[in-house]
Amino acid sequence: MIAALTAGGLVVGDGVAPPTASIPANGIYVVLYADPGQSVRESLADVRTDFRLGFQLTCVAPTAEKARWAAQRARMALHAPLTVAGRTAWRPEELGGPPVQRDDDVSPPVFFLPVQYTLQSTS
């Protein structure tokens, strides 16, 4: 996911904001929060070859408009199915999230927009 987002022109942190030195001058970045995922049975035979993963992309920017732009850019980057060696992956399914919010606890304030997704693959 990080590779796809980076290829889409976004600066991405894995569970934390990227290092300050790597945040572009426009102040836009994305933080990926992924759950541990779960092995899912493909049939009543309990063969567990399917895998499901939930993740959230928190798009951070100096304005609400730029946070929405980052979310759209992330959608475009994740539109193609992700490549996972030895597996077939579906396109990530967007589950939505809350509206854009302003964080006044940092200086200068930033806007953030969390968008949740689910990803499924099979071997």
N, C-alpha and C positions, 0 to 999 in steps of 0.2 A: 504494500500500500504506500509506504513511504517513497519507494522508487517511482511509482506512478504519479504521485502528487508532485514530487520534485521534477519529474519530466514535464509536468504540466506548468512549470514555472513558479511553484510555490516553495517557500521555505518552511520546513516541517520540523517540529520537535516531537520526540517520542515520550509522551507522558509528562513532559515539562516544556516550557517555552524554549526555543532554540537559544544558543548563546547570543548575547547582545551584539557581538561583533558580526554575527551572520544574519541578523535581521536587516532587511533592505531599508534604504532611506525612506521608502513609502510607508514603513511601519507595519506592513501586512505580513502575517505569518499564520500558520495552522499548527495546532497541537493535536496529535493523535492519541486517543485513549482507547486501548483495546482490552476486552475481557479475555479470560483464558481460553474461551471457546469450549465446545463440547463435541464429543464423538456421538454421532446419531446413527441409529440402526436404519438400514435401507429396506428391511423387510421384517416379517414376523420371525424369521430364522435368527434374528439378532446379530446379523453380520454388520459390523460397525465400520463401514467404509466411507460414510458421509461425515462431514465435519461442518459445524456451524459456528460462526464467530460474530459477536457484536462489537461494534466500535463507534466511537464518537469523534468527529472532527470539530474542534472549537476554533472558529475563524476569528482572528483578532486583528483589529485595524484602528486607526485614529478617528475614523468616522463610521457611522452606521452604514452609509452607502458603500464604503470600501469593505466593510465586514460582509455585506451581502454579495459584493463582487467576488470576494475570496471564496465564499460558499459556492457560488456558481462556477467559479474556476475549478474548485475541487470536484464538483459534479461532473464537469467535462473530463477531468483527468481520470475519474473512476468509471467513465461510461463503457470503455472496452473491458471485457473480462480480464481479470488479473491472471498473470502467468505464475503457476506454482508447479515446480518440477514434479512429474509423476501424478499429477492430479488434473481434473477438469474443474474449473471454477465458473460459477455463474457471475453475472454482473452484480455488483453490490446493490442491494435494495435499500433505498432511502426510506427511513421511518419518520423523518421530520424532527422537530425539536421546538423549543420555546422561541419566542421572538428575540430579536437582537436586544442586547442590554448594555448599559454603560457601567463601567467599573471606575468609580471615583476613588477607590482605595490605592490606586497607583498614580504617580505623577510623571507625565501628564496622563489624564484619564484616557482610557481606551474603550472601544466597543467590542463586544464579543457575541458570537452567534454559534451555539452548539447545534450540530446536525448529527443525528444518529443513523447508523446503517447496520445491516446484517449481511454477512457474506457466507456463502455455502459452496462446498466443493465435494467432489467424490473421486475415488481412485479407480 
